Amino acid sequence: MGFRDLFDAVLGTTRLPEADSDRLFAISTATVTMQTSLDLVPSGSAGLCFKPIESSRYDSVRTEIEELLRFSAQETNSSSRIETDAYRFTWVVLEDPDFEDLVAGIHLVSQTLIERGLGPYLLCAVFRFGRERRVYWIYHFKQGRFYPFVPLSESTRDSAYEFRLRSLLERELPVEREVERWYPLWGIPL
């Protein structure tokens, strides 16, 4: 425990964990196992979700993200959009048939937000797999870990399949061990 942690503990204050985007790249190698063992192929879409940002900062951040995405699209032919969901969370949605480009794009946007001091606003990155069945791997930035989410309807999930996914991929992905942190994300715009 460092001095700062001890000081925070004595005063009863805590700091939020910093956003960690470095472990995002683990999903790239895990796709091979998903395809060969589960016949789960990347859908070609991924998203980055963050909390609402006060309007003055949001406009400049949105402009910067849009410029980054336009520049990135010239290199990768990715398409993108920014939207706000029913809960007022902002989503940067990327579409590209090349999964490596999706991962790199999500990392680029998340690193930009972190470098601009907006890491605490980052919630998660979401990678969609499957064609008929929607399977999501969600990367929680504060924990630096992935977890599966398999919705069956608008309010139910396939927990048994999520546990199967975890058991098959926990050697390749940093998977969240505490199941109570496997938050469902209803209405993912992917």
Phi, psi and omega in degrees: 000126180279171180302316182297319178295318179296315179300315179297320180295317181295319181279350180078020177252152176228153177255145175290144177296147178286151177290138181235113181256356185293328183280357178304325187292346178297333181294334181298314181283331180292339180298329179298313178296318179299319181289316185281321184270332186237357185056035177260116179253148176301140182280345184093012178222148178210159181217158177235126183245134175219157182293159176301139179249142180307145192303323182295318179284325184300316182300315180290322178294316180300316178300316180295318178297316180298320177295317177300316182293323177296316179297314180298321181297329177295327180276324190245348185066025175284151170249157183210161173207156176240128180218162178248132182272183183296340180263007180073017174276145180265138179239132167257114184252126178247144175228131181193134179291342179269110185299323179299322177295323178297313181298315180297320179295316178297318179296317180301312181293317181295319178296322178298316178296318179297315181295333179273008179081016183253017178305320179298341179277340181293131177256302185199162169247143184232130178241124182264138176233160176089151178256304181277318179258128179278121176234126180245140166251121185252129178257116179271113186297321184289329180269338183069032184221156177261159167208152180274151174218120182235094180284141175261326177212198181286348182218008177232153182229160180264083184297322180299317179291324177299318178295323177297316178301315179301313184295328180281333188245000184293343176279339183257334182243146170285095185267136177297122182280330182276104186299331179294348176266005177275073185291132176286141176243096181278141177079031177298128185278039178243000000 
